[in-house]
């Protein structure tokens, strides 16, 4: 694949909306370390990798080190599954609400048609009364 640890870290940082400075601060590693490794095409020490993995627990360590597997730990999948179930439930509730509102809207439209017919009838009666009067 041609990717190295820094390339994979960059991919994670892009995914998570992070930059070198944020990772440096969060992982408590030396300022400029990531940029220097990127420029030199070198890796990071095991200690610094450990600090990054500790700070960003959703990174799959195997993926970061070897490129094998998924970028994110599978714990996120169960969290995502739970969030998905909640969203599906919310969607179902919104669909039901939409049906209810649509039915109410139909009733209102029928009533408007009835009122328009009544208005026309009243206008005709009024016009007839004026002509007769």
SVG drawing of the C-alpha trace seen along z (x, -y; Angstrom):
<svg xmlns="http://www.w3.org/2000/svg" viewBox="-87 -48 101 54">
<polyline fill="none" stroke="black" stroke-width="0.4" points="0.0,0.0 2.9,-2.3 1.5,-3.9 3.5,-4.3 2.5,-5.1 2.5,-8.9 0.3,-8.5 -2.2,-6.5 -2.0,-9.0 -2.7,-11.7 -5.7,-9.8 -7.1,-9.5 -6.4,-13.2 -8.3,-14.1 -11.2,-11.9 -11.3,-13.3 -10.8,-16.9 -7.4,-17.2 -4.2,-18.9 -0.6,-18.3 -0.9,-20.8 -4.1,-19.3 -2.6,-15.8 0.6,-17.1 -1.3,-18.7 -3.8,-15.9 -1.2,-13.2 1.4,-15.2 4.2,-14.7 6.9,-17.1 5.8,-20.0 6.7,-19.5 7.4,-15.8 4.7,-14.7 5.7,-17.4 9.3,-16.4 8.5,-12.7 6.4,-13.5 9.2,-15.6 11.8,-12.9 9.6,-10.1 10.3,-8.5 8.1,-6.9 7.5,-7.7 8.9,-6.0 6.8,-3.4 6.4,-5.7 4.9,-8.5 2.7,-6.0 1.4,-4.8 0.6,-8.3 -1.3,-8.9 -3.3,-5.7 -4.0,-6.6 -5.3,-10.0 -7.3,-8.8 -8.9,-5.5 -10.9,-5.1 -7.8,-4.4 -7.3,-0.8 -3.7,-0.2 -3.1,2.7 -4.2,0.5 -2.0,-2.4 1.0,-0.2 0.6,2.1 -2.2,0.8 -4.1,4.0 -7.8,3.9 -10.1,0.9 -9.0,-2.5 -11.3,-2.7 -11.8,-0.3 -14.9,1.9 -16.3,0.3 -17.3,-2.6 -19.3,-0.2 -21.5,0.8 -21.9,-2.8 -22.8,-3.6 -25.3,-0.7 -26.9,-2.1 -27.1,-5.6 -28.5,-4.2 -31.2,-2.4 -32.1,-5.7 -32.2,-7.5 -34.4,-4.8 -36.8,-5.2 -36.8,-8.9 -37.4,-8.6 -40.4,-6.3 -41.8,-8.8 -41.4,-11.6 -43.0,-9.5 -46.0,-8.9 -46.2,-12.6 -46.0,-13.4 -48.9,-11.1 -51.0,-12.7 -50.2,-16.2 -50.9,-15.1 -54.3,-13.8 -55.1,-17.0 -54.0,-19.0 -56.5,-17.0 -59.3,-17.8 -58.4,-21.5 -58.3,-21.5 -61.8,-20.0 -63.1,-22.6 -61.5,-25.4 -63.4,-24.0 -66.6,-23.9 -66.1,-27.5 -65.2,-28.7 -68.5,-27.2 -70.4,-28.8 -68.7,-32.2 -69.7,-31.9 -73.3,-31.0 -73.5,-34.0 -72.0,-36.3 -74.6,-35.1 -77.4,-35.5 -76.2,-39.0 -75.9,-39.9 -79.4,-38.6 -80.8,-40.5 -79.2,-43.8 -80.7,-43.3 -84.1,-42.6 -84.0,-45.5"/>
</svg>
